[in-house]
Amino acid sequence: MAKIAYILLCHKDPDAIIDQARRLTAAGDFISIHFDARAERGDFEQISSELAGNPNVVFADRRIRCGWGEWSLVQATLHAVQAAERAFPRATHFYMLSGDCMAIKTAQYAHHFLDTQDVDYIESFDFFQSNWIKTGMKEDRLIFRHFFNERKHKALFYASVDLQRRLGLQRSIPDDLQIQIGSQWWCLRRRTIEAILTFVKDRPDVMRFFRTTWIPDETFFQTLVRHLVPETEIEARTLTFLMFSDYGMPVTFYNDQYDLLLGQDFLFARKISPEARDLKARLGDLYASRDVEFQIGNEGRNLFGFLTGRGRVGRRFSQRAWETGSTLGRERELMIVVCKKWHVAKRLIERIRAVTALPAVEYLFNEENTPLPDLGGIQTSLEKRTRHRRTLTRLLFGAFGTDRLIMCMDPSGIELIRDFHDDRSRTRILELSCVFSDEYLIGHAERVGLLGQSSNAGARARLLPTIRNDIDYESDRLRDAGFSSYALMSEQFTPAQNAKALQDFLSVPHETAAEIVAMDHLFSD
């Protein structure tokens, strides 16, 4: 059975570290602690004194002063790993943690999880080909030597890089290494750790190279694992659940997120708020528990994106350079059917096509597989369609040989709708208002990843009002936008009322509109 040696890098909160060590070792696992040399000596003495009698606890042979982005973080990790590898011969896995991490599964679950696959868990993506680095320097992290900390000595940091660049002091990456990048929160098998420690002794050239790279904790272990371990034995993911905001800051978890954390397909989570005492207490009791069943929904990241996105409703897509002067044409008419239930809108436009022969396209800005004619490649991805929306639509008018075109859009795309409305062409809007049952909303949440199929009833009950309010809000925004040609069909209207709205939208005789809305089950699920 798996036995885990936890590698804990920490620098504060000695009471929490002591509690964490006791919890993890009480379940039969091990822990190796590196406590930052910058921290208060009294804090370290408290930790070492309180844990002195625990045979499953060991401390790194040497404490060093750690700085974000520096080699010191890798060196501290190596000290703790070396101590654990010597002290715990029965450890089968080595799991990297910080003081802000807590278990979100039991030891029983974690051991079984690691026993099921003989692999290393580490994010390791090609440094140059992947899009893992979102902002800041990329290649310069490696090809220049970094002697200053960017956060503490910003001016010196960038002056040093600039001087090396002007003097042509770029260096080569070791020939036999393919640099990888990923999260520093890994879980590696014992034989992988042993191979890394041997490599560290045998390759001083590689050690010299990484010592002066920038943020090496995101590249060192990631690169060595790929170099030493067959690809089939690497699972390129972390087992620690963590999220980042749009600004690159770690998301912090609080008391009301216990159920959400347990539903994620991870073993640990970071960061847990220091103020989340109830959450920490409940998670603290969890690790040693037995026979706990976990319903894995794994909706955390999608749910975070959905909920935080609700606060950004004031944004507007500014006009891109390629859009300047671009128009669909004054003589053209774009008719947009807006509906949250996509199948209802598709059902309606299929009927419209059959009765009127008007060309129509479905949710082209929402669904990658929407049938579209070949438009020279501009239609091949949602990103391209959205970025070049006016050009795309102008090409669609031409491809269909028409001056009147219908398209479906989701009400969340209000800015796209506004952009088309502001064009010189004539734009008409038809909203289809539907009734949403709780069952439908739950299914919708599962389809878009806000809930997992095994999410518990409490999570569903808490999320439903938020989704319902969001749908109502999107509809209110559409009706309050002041569009000059807006019509409304509703599941709660009479056929005559809906026929009148469709007549105004399509500019067709009343009899034609009535024939269309007479279709069976237009609004049914």
N, C-alpha and C positions, 0 to 999 in steps of 0.2 A: 504494500500500500504506500501511496505517496507520503513523504514527509517533507515539509517545507521549511527551508531556512530563509527567514525574512531578512532582507538587507535594509535597515532603517537609517536614513539620513535625516537628521533633525538638528534644531538649533534653539528651541524654545519650549516652554510649557512642560517642565519636568514631570509634573503630576500626570499629565496625559500620556507621556511616554512610558512612565512606570505602569500605568493602567493597561496601555496597549501591549506592552511586553508580557505582563501577567496573563492577559486574556489569550494571546496567541500561544504562549507556551503551556497554558493549562490544558489546551487541547492536544498536547503532545508534539507541537511544532517547535521550531527553534527561532532565535532572533540574534542578529549581529548588529550592534548599534555604533554608528559614528555620530558623536555629538560635536558640533562645530566648535573649533577652538576659539572662535570669536565670542562665543556665548559666555555667560557668567560662570566662573569656576565653581561657585557654590552650587549652581544648578547641576553641573556634572557630578559633583561629589554626592549630591542627594540621589541622583539616578543610580550611580554605581553602588552606593551604600544600600539602597532599598532592594536592589536586584542581586546583591552579592551572593546570596545563598541559592540562587536559581541555576541549576546545572544546564539549563537550556538557553541561557543568555551568555553572550560573549560580547566584548567590546573591541573595536578596531584597535590594532596595536599602536597606532599613532593618530592623534587628533590633529587636523590641519585647519587652517583658516580658509573657509570657502567663500567664493564670490560668484554671483550669477554670471553665466556665460564663460566662466574660466575653466581651465584644466583642473583646478582644485576640486571641482565636483566629481570628476572622473577618478581622480586620485583617491579621494575619500571613499568612493564606492569600491575601488580596488582594495583598499585597506580592509574595509568591512567584509568584502567577499573572501579575501585571503584568510581572515580570521575565522569565518564561518566554515570554509572548506576544510580547514585543519581541525576545528573543534567538533564538527558534527558529521562524522563519516556516514551516518545513516540518512542524512538529508538527500533526497532524490531531486529536489527542485530548489532553486534560489529565486526569490521573488523580491523585486525592488519596490520599496515603499518610502513615503515621506511621512512626517509627523502629522500631516493633514489628511491622511488616508484612514479609512475604517472599512472593516469587512462588511459586505452586504449579502454574504452567504455564510452558511455554517461551515465549520472545519470538515464535517462529514461530506458535505456537498463539494467543497473545494478539492478534497483528496480524491473523491470519485471522479470529478471532472478531469483532473490531471492524469488519472489512471487510464482514462478512456482513449487518449491519443498520445503517442510517443513523439511529441513535437516540442519545439521551443516557441514561446509566444513573445514576439517582439515586432513592433512596427519597423520595417526596413524597406524603404522605397528608394529607387534610384535618385541620387542627389540632384542630377542635372536634368533628368527627363520628367520627374514627377513635379507636381504642383504643390508639394508639401509646404514650402516656404511661401507665405502669402505676401509679406512685405519685407523691406530691408534688404541688406546685402545677401548675395547668394554665393557666387563663385569666389568672391573676395574673402569669404570666411576661411577658405582653404589655401588659396595661392599666395596670400600675404601672411606674414608673421604678426601675431597680435600680442603685444607686450603690456597693453593697458586695458583697463576695464572700461567698456563703453559707457556704463552707467555712472561710474565714479569720476572718470577723467575723459569726458566726451571729446574735448578739444584735442587732447593728446592722442586719443584713439584714432580720430579721423586724420589728424596731421601725419601720424605715423603711416597710415595706409596710403595717403596721398604722396608722401615722400618716397615710399617704396615703389609706387606706380611710376613716378617721374624718373626714378633711377633705374627702372626696368628690373626690379628685384623680385619679380614673380618667381615662384618656385613650382616644381613639378610634384604631382601626386605620386606616391610610390607605385611603380609600374604594375605590380601584381594585385593592386587593390581596386575594387570598384566601390566608390564611396556611396554609402547608403545613409538615409536619414529617417528619423521617426521619433516617437515618444520615448522618454527615458524610463518609462514604467513597464519593465519587462519581467518575464518569468522564464528562466532557462533551466534546462536539465543539468544534472551534475556533470555528465561527460562534456557538455558544452562549456561549462565553467572551467573544468580542468583543462580543456583545450585552449581556452582564452588565457589562462594563467601561464601555460607553457609558452604560448605565442608571445606574451608580454616579456618573458625572460629571453626568448630567442631572437626577437626583432627590435633591437634598440632604435633602428632607423625609423620604424613606424611610430614608436613612442615619441621620438623627437619631433616627428611631423605633427602628431596630434597635440602635443603640449602647447604649441603656439597657434592652433586653429581657434576660431571663435565659436562658442557654444558647442564644444566637443561632446557634451553629454547627449546630444541629439545625433551624433554620427559615430562615435567610437565603438560602442558595443554593437550598434546596428551594422556597421561595416564588418567587424570581425566575425559576427555570427554568420553573415552571408558568405564570408571568405572560408570559414571552417566547417560549415554544416551544409549537407545536401539540401537543395531547395525543397524537396519533398518532405523534409523534416522541420520546416519553418512555417508557422502560422503567423502571417504578417498582421497581427493585431495585438493590442494590449488587453490585459484582463482587468485593468483598472478603468472604471467609468469616470470620464472627465469631459467637460464641455467648455467651450470658450465663447465669449461674446463676440460681436462684430468688431470690437476694438482689441481683440487678442487677449482679453483678461479672463482668467479662470472663473467659471461660474461656481458660486458657493451654494451649498445645500443647507436647508433649514428644517425645523421640527416637523413641518407638515408634508415632508417629502419622503417619509419612511417607506410607504407602500410603493411609490414610484421607483425608489432605489432598489428595493428587493425584486422588482419586476424586470430589471435590466440583466442582460446576458453577460454579466461581469462578476468578478469575485470581490473586488474592492471598489471604493469610490473616493474621489477627492475633488474639491475640498469641502470638508465639513466645517460649518461655521463654529468658531469657539463659543458663540452664544447659544448654539443649538443644543442645550443641555439634555433635553428630553430625547432628541434624536440620537445623541451620542450614547445616552444610557441604554436605549433600546437596541442600538446596533452593538453596543458592548456586550449585552446579554446574548446576542444572537450567535456569535461564533461557536460557543461551546454547546449550543443546543443540539438536540438529536431529532431525527425523523421529521424535519420541517419540510413541507412541500412548497416549492416556489413556482408561481405562475409567471412564466417569462413572456412579457409583452414587448419589451425592448423599444418602447415608444418614446424614451426620454428625450432624445435629441430632436425628433420631429415635434414633440409637444413643446419643448423650449422655444423652438423657432416660431411655432404658431402663436404662443402666448406673448412672446416679446414683440412679435411683429404687429400686434394689435395697437401698440403705442406709436406706430410710425405712419399714421394715416394722413399726415399733413404734407407728405412728399408729392412732388410732381415730376414726371419725366421731363427734363429740360430738352430742348431741341438739339439734336446732334448735328455735327457739322455736315454730315452727308444728307441731312434732312432739309437744310436751308434751301428754300425755294422749291422744295419738292411738294407736289400736290397730286391728288388723284385725278384732278380735272374738274372744271366747273360743271361740265355737262353730265357728269357721272353721279349715280345715286348708290350709296352704300347703306344697306339695311341690316342692322345688328340685332339679333335675337339674344336676349340676356336671360339666363336661367341657371339656377344652382343645381337643379336636377338635369344633368346633361342628357339623359335618355329622353326626357320630355321634349327638350328643344330639338333633338335629332328626329324624334317622331313627327314633330310639327313640320320641320323643313322638308322631310321626306314627302309629306302629304302636299306641301306647297309646290314642290317640284313636279309631283304627279299631276296636279290640277292646273298649274300655270306655266310650267316649263321654265320658270325662272331658275338660273344657276345659283347654287348655294354650296357653301363649304361649312364643315362642322367646326369643332373647337381647335382650330389650327394653332392657336397660341397656348393651348393647354395639353394637347395630345400629340406626341411625336408621330404616331402612325396615322394621322388624319390623311385621307386620300387627297393628293394634290397633283396637278400636272407638273412636268419637268420645267422648272423655271431657271435653269442654269446653275443650280446648286444653292441658291438663296433659300430654298425651302427645306434643306436637309436637316436642320436642327431647330429646336425651339428658340435657342439663343439667337440664331441668325434671323428667324422669322420676326422675333420681337424687336431686335435691333434695327432691322430694315423693313419695318412694318408697312410704311407707305409705299416703298418701292415694290415690296412683295404684292401688296393689294393692287397696285397699278398694273403689275404683270398679270395678276389673276383676271382683271377686267379684259386685258388683251387676249389672254389664253382662251377665255370663254366667248370672246367676240361679242361683248355686251356692254351696255352702259348702266345696267342695274344688277347688283350682286348682293346676295344674302350671306351673312356669316354668323356663327354662334360664338358667344363669349361668356365667360364666367363673370358674375358680378364683382368678384374681387379685382378684376382688371379695369377698375374705374378710370385709371389714368390713361390706359390705352383707348378706352371709349372716348374720353375727353379729347385725346389727341386727334382721333378721327373726326370728332364733332367739330374741332377747330379748323379742319381742312376746308378748302374752297368748294369741295364737292358737297352735294346734299347728303346729309346723314340722318337716318331715321332710327329710333330706338324702340324696340318692343320688349317689355319685361314680361316674363312668364312667372307669376307668383304662385308658389306651390305650398301645400300643407306638409309639414315635416313631423312625422311621428317620432317618438323616442327610439323605436326600433330602427327607423331609417337613419337617424343621426348617429346611432352607435355603429351601424354598418358603414356609414360615411367616414367616421373617425377611424375605423379599422382599415378602410381602403386607403386612406391618406397617411396612415402610420401614426395617428395620434393615440390610438389604443391598439394593444395587441389582442388577439382573439382570446387569450387567457387572462387579460386584465381583470382584476377583481371588481366586484359590484360597487365598492366604495369609490374607486377611481372613476368608474363610468358615471356614477351619480354626480360626482364633483365636476366632471368635465361637461356634461350635457348642457347646463345652463350657459356656460361660456360659448359653446358652439352655437346654441340657439340665438343668443344675443348677437353673436358675430354675424350670423346670416341676416338677422333683422337690421343690423347696422349697415350692412352692405346694400340692402334694399333701400333703406332710408337715404343713404348717400346718393344712390342712383336717382331717386325721385326728387331730391333736393338740389340736384346739379343744375337745374334750369335748362335742360336740353330743349331746343326749340321744337323738335318733333319727337315727342315721347308718347307712347301708348302702353296700356297695361291690359294684359289678359290674366285672369285669375281662376284658380281651381274653385273658388267660392262664387264666381260670377255665373250668371245665366248664359246659355248659348247665344242669346241675342246680344248681350253685352260684349261677349268675347268676339262675336262676328263683327260688331261695329269697330272694336279696337283693331282687329286684323284688317278690316277694310281701309281704315285710315293709314295703317302701317304700309300696306302693299299698294295702295291706290288702285284697288280693283273694285268691280261692282259688288254690291252687297250680296248678291246671290252667290258669287264665287267665294266670298269670305265665309258665308254660311255653309257652303258645301265642304269647305276645309275643316271648320270647327265641328262639323257634325260627325267627324271620325270617332270611332269607339275608343274609350280608355286613353284619351290624350294625356291626362294628368296622373294616371295610375302608376304605381311603383312596379 
